[in-house]
Amino acid sequence: MSKPLGLKTSAGFAPLSRRRFLRYSACAVGVGAVSGLARAQSRIAGQKLNLGFIATGGQGAANLKELARENIVALCDVNAKNLAAAAQQFPGAKVYQDFRKLLEQKDIEAVVISTADHTHAVVTLLAMRLGKHVYSEQPLTHSIHENGVVVQAARDHKVATQMGVSAHAADGYRDLVEWVEAGVIGPVHEVHAWTDRPLWPQGLERPPDTPALPEYLNWDLWLGPAPVRPYNPAYEPVKWRGWWDFGSGALGDMGCHILDAPFWVLNLRNPSAIEAESSGVNPETAPKWSIIRYSFPARPPHPPLKLTWYDGGRQPEPDLLELPAGQKMPVNCALLVGEKGKILIPVGAAPRLVPESAMKDFKTPPQTQPRSIGHYREWLEACKGGKPAGCNFDYAGPLTDLVLLGNVALRTGKRIEWDAQNAKITNVPEAAPFLCPPYRQGWTL
């Protein structure tokens, strides 16, 4: 196999022995195994896509469930326990711990990538360069530089793509587009977005201890392009999200979800400036909380706009939402503030006017936006020659840029000015490493 990414690891490929695999398989048997086998037997050759899954625990398991009716022909996970659990459900699939080995499998037409943020780009790029369609979790990449490379590669290789922001297919988001285009709240100058994340520790220093590596985990492959460091349960599972080497903090976890609707309806590409305040941010981890302010120039027909992001318990003033007395502040929402009113957008749910009483006599505008056939089905149909999925990489790339630029502002602690045309921060030279972090030896784009 040619290695267009030059991906070699210091420890090499550590195969999963049959003895170890069977041990973890025995622990993983459950009710899902029978239904998985039944689904496998009911598939009709030639009518389904041959899919490979790279990462099978957590969100990977959720994606497997959603796409189980396709031909699941290959499974990969650096965690042998997760791999064994998935293999119980899809006994006909070949199993791997190294994604490069999976991508050598000739019959795979498309792959689903649910790895940690820091490996999204290297896995996605190799898959596309081998001509495979790609579904990848959000954020699309771990850095601005990676983002540009991945988006261009999707165009060059003419593959069908989709980023894992399932709410983008919701009818409510199409309602929102129709409301804003009909002028229901007038021109929008202000957006607020907030989340209940992080749900894991942030604002930490690197742990000094070096506990034993679990035998089921291939740590070298898990690290991928990240700098070498000893295994520690402070990183894996889930808690990797707070560490800059692996994740993208609270903003990276929820930003693509919460900002998707305002990004879409208000064309929030290419902010001109971003500044942030926070507590606990350091070279190792994202902060305990943050407030990030984006400035956007006019984007005809939209006027200049300010967007404020809040996490770690910070929220906009409750009065802004005009909540009834005693009602708790909702979480994981965006709020559009227009000259004639406000719209609250809970992630994945129908938008509603603020205050709630404004909905009583509200007459919805005519339907102008085509409704989605479903987030996963959009991608499957695109893979089979249909129209591009709604959250394809041409859309997902700029949305991811918006999120990643907020993290650059956090890490520099300074107001950054963004030149989108040249993908450059013009006023803070020390921000450059955050746009294109180094890869460890043997891992390149």
LOLUMVEX-46903 format. One line per field, with one value per residue (C-alpha): residue in three letters; x, y, z. Coordinates in Angstrom, 1 decimal. Layout:
BEGIN
res ALA,... $
u X,... $
v Y,... $
w Z,... $
END
This chain:
BEGIN
res MET,SER,LYS,PRO,LEU,GLY,LEU,LYS,THR,SER,ALA,GLY,PHE,ALA,PRO,LEU,SER,ARG,ARG,ARG,PHE,LEU,ARG,TYR,SER,ALA,CYS,ALA,VAL,GLY,VAL,GLY,ALA,VAL,SER,GLY,LEU,ALA,ARG,ALA,GLN,SER,ARG,ILE,ALA,GLY,GLN,LYS,LEU,ASN,LEU,GLY,PHE,ILE,ALA,THR,GLY,GLY,GLN,GLY,ALA,ALA,ASN,LEU,LYS,GLU,LEU,ALA,ARG,GLU,ASN,ILE,VAL,ALA,LEU,CYS,ASP,VAL,ASN,ALA,LYS,ASN,LEU,ALA,ALA,ALA,ALA,GLN,GLN,PHE,PRO,GLY,ALA,LYS,VAL,TYR,GLN,ASP,PHE,ARG,LYS,LEU,LEU,GLU,GLN,LYS,ASP,ILE,GLU,ALA,VAL,VAL,ILE,SER,THR,ALA,ASP,HIS,THR,HIS,ALA,VAL,VAL,THR,LEU,LEU,ALA,MET,ARG,LEU,GLY,LYS,HIS,VAL,TYR,SER,GLU,GLN,PRO,LEU,THR,HIS,SER,ILE,HIS,GLU,ASN,GLY,VAL,VAL,VAL,GLN,ALA,ALA,ARG,ASP,HIS,LYS,VAL,ALA,THR,GLN,MET,GLY,VAL,SER,ALA,HIS,ALA,ALA,ASP,GLY,TYR,ARG,ASP,LEU,VAL,GLU,TRP,VAL,GLU,ALA,GLY,VAL,ILE,GLY,PRO,VAL,HIS,GLU,VAL,HIS,ALA,TRP,THR,ASP,ARG,PRO,LEU,TRP,PRO,GLN,GLY,LEU,GLU,ARG,PRO,PRO,ASP,THR,PRO,ALA,LEU,PRO,GLU,TYR,LEU,ASN,TRP,ASP,LEU,TRP,LEU,GLY,PRO,ALA,PRO,VAL,ARG,PRO,TYR,ASN,PRO,ALA,TYR,GLU,PRO,VAL,LYS,TRP,ARG,GLY,TRP,TRP,ASP,PHE,GLY,SER,GLY,ALA,LEU,GLY,ASP,MET,GLY,CYS,HIS,ILE,LEU,ASP,ALA,PRO,PHE,TRP,VAL,LEU,ASN,LEU,ARG,ASN,PRO,SER,ALA,ILE,GLU,ALA,GLU,SER,SER,GLY,VAL,ASN,PRO,GLU,THR,ALA,PRO,LYS,TRP,SER,ILE,ILE,ARG,TYR,SER,PHE,PRO,ALA,ARG,PRO,PRO,HIS,PRO,PRO,LEU,LYS,LEU,THR,TRP,TYR,ASP,GLY,GLY,ARG,GLN,PRO,GLU,PRO,ASP,LEU,LEU,GLU,LEU,PRO,ALA,GLY,GLN,LYS,MET,PRO,VAL,ASN,CYS,ALA,LEU,LEU,VAL,GLY,GLU,LYS,GLY,LYS,ILE,LEU,ILE,PRO,VAL,GLY,ALA,ALA,PRO,ARG,LEU,VAL,PRO,GLU,SER,ALA,MET,LYS,ASP,PHE,LYS,THR,PRO,PRO,GLN,THR,GLN,PRO,ARG,SER,ILE,GLY,HIS,TYR,ARG,GLU,TRP,LEU,GLU,ALA,CYS,LYS,GLY,GLY,LYS,PRO,ALA,GLY,CYS,ASN,PHE,ASP,TYR,ALA,GLY,PRO,LEU,THR,ASP,LEU,VAL,LEU,LEU,GLY,ASN,VAL,ALA,LEU,ARG,THR,GLY,LYS,ARG,ILE,GLU,TRP,ASP,ALA,GLN,ASN,ALA,LYS,ILE,THR,ASN,VAL,PRO,GLU,ALA,ALA,PRO,PHE,LEU,CYS,PRO,PRO,TYR,ARG,GLN,GLY,TRP,THR,LEU $
u 0.0,1.3,1.2,0.2,0.1,3.5,1.8,4.2,4.2,7.1,5.7,4.3,1.1,0.2,-2.2,-5.0,-4.3,-7.1,-6.8,-7.2,-10.0,-12.0,-11.5,-13.0,-15.7,-16.8,-17.2,-19.1,-21.9,-25.3,-28.8,-27.4,-25.6,-28.7,-30.3,-27.0,-26.8,-30.4,-29.8,-26.7,-28.6,-31.4,-29.1,-29.4,-26.1,-25.9,-28.5,-26.4,-23.2,-20.1,-19.1,-16.1,-16.2,-13.1,-13.8,-16.7,-17.3,-19.2,-20.3,-19.0,-21.4,-24.2,-23.3,-23.2,-26.7,-27.9,-26.3,-26.7,-28.9,-26.0,-23.3,-20.9,-17.8,-15.0,-14.6,-11.6,-10.8,-7.6,-9.6,-10.0,-13.0,-14.9,-13.9,-15.0,-18.4,-19.0,-17.8,-20.4,-23.1,-21.6,-19.8,-19.3,-17.1,-13.3,-11.7,-8.6,-6.8,-5.0,-7.2,-4.6,-5.1,-8.9,-8.5,-6.6,-9.7,-10.8,-14.5,-15.1,-16.9,-17.3,-16.1,-17.5,-14.9,-15.7,-12.1,-10.9,-10.5,-6.8,-7.0,-10.0,-7.8,-5.2,-7.9,-10.2,-7.5,-6.2,-9.7,-10.5,-7.2,-8.1,-11.4,-13.7,-16.7,-16.4,-18.7,-16.6,-17.6,-17.3,-15.3,-14.2,-10.5,-8.3,-6.7,-7.3,-4.6,-6.0,-9.4,-8.3,-6.4,-9.4,-12.0,-9.8,-9.1,-12.9,-13.3,-10.3,-11.3,-15.0,-16.2,-19.4,-18.9,-20.9,-19.9,-21.7,-24.1,-27.3,-29.5,-28.6,-31.3,-34.0,-37.2,-36.9,-33.7,-35.5,-38.3,-35.7,-34.3,-37.8,-38.6,-35.4,-35.7,-39.4,-38.2,-40.0,-37.5,-36.0,-32.2,-30.1,-27.2,-26.6,-26.3,-25.8,-24.9,-24.2,-23.7,-23.6,-20.1,-17.5,-18.8,-15.1,-12.2,-10.5,-8.0,-5.6,-1.9,-0.4,-0.6,2.8,2.0,2.4,-0.1,0.1,-1.3,-4.4,-3.6,-6.7,-5.5,-3.0,-1.7,0.7,-2.1,-4.5,-1.9,-1.5,-0.1,-0.1,3.1,4.2,3.2,2.6,-0.9,-3.1,-6.8,-7.0,-7.1,-9.0,-11.9,-13.9,-11.7,-9.4,-11.9,-10.4,-6.7,-5.4,-3.3,-6.3,-9.6,-11.0,-12.6,-16.2,-16.4,-15.1,-17.5,-20.7,-19.8,-20.6,-23.9,-25.1,-23.6,-24.8,-28.3,-27.1,-24.1,-26.5,-29.2,-26.9,-23.9,-21.5,-18.4,-15.1,-15.3,-13.1,-12.0,-12.3,-11.5,-11.9,-12.0,-11.7,-10.4,-7.9,-6.7,-3.1,-0.9,-2.3,-6.0,-9.0,-10.4,-12.9,-15.1,-15.0,-16.8,-15.8,-16.8,-16.8,-17.2,-18.6,-18.7,-21.8,-22.7,-25.4,-28.3,-27.2,-25.8,-22.6,-23.1,-21.7,-21.7,-21.0,-20.3,-20.5,-19.5,-18.5,-21.6,-21.5,-24.7,-26.3,-28.4,-31.7,-33.6,-32.4,-34.6,-37.6,-38.3,-41.4,-40.8,-39.3,-38.4,-34.9,-32.5,-32.4,-29.0,-27.3,-29.1,-28.6,-30.5,-30.9,-31.6,-33.2,-34.5,-38.1,-37.8,-35.9,-35.7,-34.5,-33.0,-32.4,-30.1,-32.1,-35.4,-38.0,-37.2,-39.5,-40.1,-39.1,-40.9,-43.0,-46.2,-45.1,-45.8,-49.5,-50.8,-47.7,-48.4,-45.6,-44.2,-44.7,-42.5,-39.6,-36.9,-36.9,-37.1,-34.3,-34.7,-32.6,-29.0,-27.6,-29.7,-28.5,-25.0,-25.9,-27.8,-24.8,-22.5,-24.8,-24.6,-27.3,-27.0,-24.4,-25.4,-26.4,-23.4,-20.9,-17.3,-17.8,-20.3,-18.7,-15.2,-16.1,-18.4,-15.4,-13.2,-15.5,-15.1,-11.4,-10.7,-12.5,-10.0,-7.1,-8.3,-8.6,-5.0,-3.4,-5.4,-5.5,-7.9,-7.1,-7.8,-8.6,-7.8,-9.9,-8.7,-5.1,-6.0,-3.9,-4.1,-2.7,-2.0,-0.8,2.3,2.4,-0.9,0.6,1.5,-2.2,-3.3,-0.9,0.4,3.4,2.9,5.1,7.6,6.1,2.7,2.1,-0.8 $
v 0.0,3.5,5.8,9.2,10.5,9.0,7.6,5.5,5.1,4.6,1.4,0.1,-1.8,-4.0,-6.7,-7.8,-11.4,-13.9,-14.8,-11.1,-10.5,-13.5,-12.5,-9.1,-10.5,-12.8,-9.7,-7.8,-10.2,-8.6,-8.2,-6.3,-9.3,-11.1,-8.2,-7.3,-10.8,-10.7,-7.4,-8.8,-11.8,-9.6,-7.4,-7.8,-7.6,-4.7,-2.5,-1.4,0.5,-1.4,0.6,0.6,2.2,3.8,4.0,2.0,3.2,6.3,8.3,5.6,3.1,5.6,5.9,2.2,1.9,4.6,2.9,-0.8,-1.5,-1.0,-3.6,-3.2,-4.9,-3.6,-2.3,-0.5,0.7,1.2,0.0,-3.8,-3.8,-1.4,-3.3,-6.6,-5.2,-3.9,-7.2,-9.1,-7.1,-7.4,-10.9,-10.7,-7.6,-7.8,-6.2,-3.9,-1.8,0.3,2.4,2.2,-1.6,-1.1,1.3,-1.3,-3.4,-3.2,-3.7,-0.7,2.1,4.6,5.1,6.5,8.3,8.8,9.2,11.9,15.4,15.2,12.3,13.4,14.9,12.2,9.5,11.5,12.5,8.9,7.6,10.3,9.8,6.2,7.2,6.4,8.5,9.9,10.7,12.3,13.6,17.2,19.4,18.4,18.9,19.9,23.0,25.7,24.4,20.8,22.2,23.8,20.6,18.4,20.6,20.9,17.1,16.4,18.5,17.1,13.5,14.1,12.0,12.3,13.8,14.7,16.1,14.7,17.6,15.7,18.7,20.3,18.1,19.1,20.7,23.4,24.7,25.1,26.9,29.3,30.1,30.9,33.1,35.1,35.5,36.6,39.4,38.0,39.6,42.1,42.5,40.6,42.4,40.2,36.4,34.7,31.0,28.9,25.4,23.3,22.0,21.1,18.0,16.9,18.6,21.5,24.1,21.4,20.8,17.7,14.7,13.7,10.0,7.3,4.5,1.2,1.1,-1.0,-4.1,-3.5,0.0,0.7,4.0,4.7,4.5,6.5,9.3,9.4,12.8,14.2,14.6,11.6,11.4,8.6,7.1,8.4,8.0,11.8,11.6,8.6,7.9,11.1,13.5,14.0,16.7,19.2,18.7,20.8,18.0,15.8,17.9,21.3,22.1,23.0,25.1,22.3,19.8,21.8,24.8,23.1,22.0,25.2,27.6,25.6,27.3,30.9,30.2,28.9,31.5,34.5,33.4,33.6,32.9,34.7,36.8,39.8,39.7,37.4,38.0,35.9,36.0,32.8,31.2,28.4,28.3,27.1,25.3,21.9,22.4,24.5,26.8,26.1,28.7,31.1,34.0,34.5,37.5,37.4,40.4,40.0,42.7,43.2,40.2,41.5,41.3,40.9,43.9,43.8,41.4,40.5,36.9,35.9,32.3,31.2,27.9,26.6,28.0,31.4,32.5,35.6,37.7,35.9,39.1,38.8,35.7,37.3,34.1,33.8,34.0,30.9,29.3,28.0,29.1,26.6,25.2,24.4,27.1,30.1,33.3,35.7,39.3,41.2,44.8,43.5,40.5,37.5,33.8,31.1,28.0,24.9,22.4,20.1,21.5,23.9,27.6,29.8,33.5,35.3,35.9,32.8,34.8,36.0,32.5,32.7,34.5,33.9,33.0,31.0,32.2,30.1,27.1,27.8,25.4,21.8,19.4,16.9,13.1,12.7,13.4,9.9,9.2,12.4,11.1,7.6,9.0,11.3,8.3,6.6,9.6,11.8,15.5,16.6,16.1,19.2,19.3,18.3,19.5,22.6,23.7,22.0,23.5,27.1,26.2,24.4,27.4,29.5,27.2,26.7,30.5,30.9,28.5,30.4,33.6,31.7,30.3,33.6,35.6,38.5,40.0,38.4,39.9,37.3,37.6,34.8,35.2,34.4,32.2,34.4,36.3,39.7,41.2,38.4,36.6,34.2,32.7,31.0,27.7,27.4,27.6,24.8,22.8,20.5,16.7,14.2,12.4,10.0,11.6,14.3,15.5 $
w 0.0,-0.8,2.2,0.9,4.4,5.4,8.5,10.4,14.2,16.5,17.8,14.5,14.0,17.0,15.8,18.0,18.9,18.6,22.3,23.4,20.9,22.1,25.7,25.1,22.9,25.7,27.9,25.3,24.4,24.9,23.4,20.5,19.1,18.0,16.4,14.7,13.2,12.1,10.3,8.6,7.3,5.9,3.8,0.0,-1.9,-4.3,-2.6,0.4,0.8,2.1,5.1,7.3,10.8,12.4,16.1,17.5,21.0,22.2,19.1,16.9,18.5,17.9,14.3,13.9,15.2,12.8,9.8,10.8,7.8,5.4,4.8,7.7,6.3,8.5,12.1,13.6,17.1,19.1,22.1,21.8,24.2,22.0,18.9,20.4,21.4,17.8,16.3,18.3,16.6,13.1,13.1,9.3,9.5,9.5,12.6,12.8,15.4,12.7,10.5,7.7,7.5,7.3,4.5,2.5,2.4,-1.3,-0.9,1.4,-0.4,2.4,6.0,9.2,11.4,15.0,16.5,18.8,17.2,16.8,14.4,12.2,9.5,9.0,8.9,6.6,4.2,3.7,3.1,0.5,-1.2,-1.6,-3.2,-0.3,0.7,4.2,7.2,9.9,13.3,14.3,14.6,11.1,12.0,14.9,13.2,10.6,8.4,8.5,7.7,4.5,3.4,4.1,2.4,-0.8,-0.8,-0.8,-3.9,-5.6,-5.0,-5.7,-2.8,-0.9,2.6,5.7,9.1,12.1,13.0,12.7,13.7,10.4,8.9,11.3,9.9,12.6,11.1,7.8,9.6,11.0,7.5,6.4,9.4,9.0,5.2,5.7,8.1,11.1,13.5,11.2,10.6,13.1,14.7,17.7,18.4,21.8,22.1,25.2,26.4,29.6,28.6,29.7,31.5,32.0,33.9,32.2,33.4,34.5,34.4,32.9,35.3,36.7,37.3,34.7,35.5,33.6,30.1,29.8,27.7,25.5,24.4,21.6,23.0,20.1,17.6,19.8,20.0,16.2,15.2,18.7,20.7,22.6,26.3,28.7,28.9,31.7,32.4,32.6,28.8,27.7,27.5,26.9,29.0,26.0,24.9,27.4,26.3,23.5,22.0,21.5,21.8,21.3,24.6,25.3,22.2,20.0,21.5,21.1,18.9,15.5,16.9,18.6,16.0,13.0,12.8,13.1,10.8,8.2,8.3,8.8,6.7,9.6,7.6,8.1,11.3,11.2,14.8,17.8,21.5,24.6,28.4,30.4,33.6,33.8,30.2,29.9,27.3,28.3,28.6,27.6,30.4,33.1,31.5,28.6,26.9,23.3,21.2,17.4,15.1,11.6,8.9,6.8,4.7,2.3,2.9,6.6,8.6,10.8,13.7,17.1,18.3,21.9,23.0,26.6,28.4,31.8,33.5,31.9,30.1,28.7,31.0,31.7,31.0,27.4,27.0,28.8,30.7,32.9,36.6,38.0,34.6,34.4,31.7,28.9,27.8,24.5,22.6,20.3,20.4,17.4,18.4,15.6,15.3,15.6,17.9,19.0,18.1,20.5,18.8,21.1,19.4,17.1,18.2,16.6,16.9,18.9,19.3,22.5,24.7,24.5,24.4,20.9,19.6,20.4,17.3,15.2,11.6,10.1,6.7,3.6,3.3,0.9,2.1,0.9,3.9,4.5,4.0,7.1,8.2,7.6,4.5,2.9,3.0,1.9,-1.1,-1.9,-1.8,-4.4,-6.8,-5.3,-4.5,-1.8,1.8,3.7,6.0,3.4,3.8,1.7,4.4,7.4,6.8,7.3,10.3,11.8,11.1,13.2,16.2,15.8,15.6,19.0,20.5,18.9,20.6,23.9,23.6,22.7,25.3,22.7,20.3,17.0,13.5,10.8,7.2,5.7,2.2,3.2,6.2,8.4,11.7,10.9,14.3,16.7,15.2,18.1,17.1,14.0,15.8,16.8,13.1,12.1,15.0,14.4,13.9,15.6,13.4,11.0,10.9,8.2,6.1 $
END
